[in-house]
Amino acid sequence: MQNKANLKYETLEAFINTINDLGIELIIDQALRHVRKQELENLIDEALKNKNEEEFKRYTKEYNELEACLVG
């Protein structure tokens, strides 16, 4: 009976560790996306100032894709 209790505890502990790891990954991913969105906002502003349509389109496309990932 003790072996089953230990197995359940180890399984629960592994599950909790997995959930914690996933939570940390999500937080890091969200932070990285936020930083990239800020960078893209600056790059979009620069492209507008320089009237560079190609860069503007490229950066706004990436920004919109990031935004879709955050919403979806």
C-alpha positions as CSV (number, residue, x, y, z in Angstrom):
1,M,0.0,0.0,0.0
2,Q,2.9,2.4,0.8
3,N,4.3,1.9,-2.7
4,K,1.0,3.1,-4.3
5,A,1.0,6.2,-2.1
6,N,4.6,7.0,-3.0
7,L,3.8,6.5,-6.7
8,K,0.8,8.8,-6.5
9,Y,2.9,11.4,-4.6
10,E,5.7,11.2,-7.2
11,T,3.3,11.4,-10.1
12,L,1.5,14.4,-8.5
13,E,4.8,16.1,-7.9
14,A,6.0,15.5,-11.5
15,F,2.6,16.9,-12.7
16,I,2.9,20.0,-10.6
17,N,6.5,20.5,-11.7
18,T,5.4,20.2,-15.3
19,I,2.6,22.8,-14.8
20,N,5.1,25.1,-13.1
21,D,7.6,24.8,-16.0
22,L,4.8,25.5,-18.5
23,G,3.7,28.5,-16.6
24,I,7.3,29.9,-16.5
25,E,7.6,29.3,-20.3
26,L,4.4,31.2,-20.9
27,I,5.6,34.1,-18.8
28,I,8.9,34.3,-20.6
29,D,7.3,33.9,-24.0
30,Q,4.8,36.7,-23.2
31,A,7.7,39.0,-22.0
32,L,9.7,38.3,-25.2
33,R,6.7,39.1,-27.4
34,H,6.1,42.3,-25.5
35,V,9.7,43.4,-26.0
36,R,9.6,42.5,-29.7
37,K,6.3,44.4,-30.1
38,Q,8.0,47.5,-28.6
39,E,10.9,47.1,-30.9
40,L,8.6,46.8,-33.9
41,E,6.7,49.9,-32.9
42,N,9.9,51.8,-33.0
43,L,10.9,50.3,-36.3
44,I,7.5,51.1,-37.8
45,D,7.9,54.7,-36.6
46,E,11.3,54.9,-38.2
47,A,10.0,53.4,-41.4
48,L,7.3,56.0,-41.5
49,K,9.7,58.8,-40.8
50,N,12.0,57.5,-43.6
51,K,9.0,56.9,-45.9
52,N,10.2,53.3,-46.4
53,E,7.1,51.4,-47.5
54,E,8.8,48.0,-47.7
55,E,10.1,48.1,-44.1
56,F,6.8,49.5,-42.9
57,K,4.9,46.6,-44.5
58,R,7.4,44.0,-43.2
59,Y,7.3,45.4,-39.6
60,T,3.6,45.8,-39.5
61,K,3.1,42.3,-40.8
62,E,5.2,40.9,-38.0
63,Y,3.5,43.1,-35.5
64,N,0.1,41.9,-36.6
65,E,1.2,38.3,-36.4
66,L,2.5,38.8,-32.9
67,E,-0.7,40.5,-31.9
68,A,-2.8,37.6,-33.4
69,C,-0.7,35.1,-31.3
70,L,-1.4,37.1,-28.1
71,V,-5.1,37.3,-28.8
72,G,-5.6,33.8,-30.1
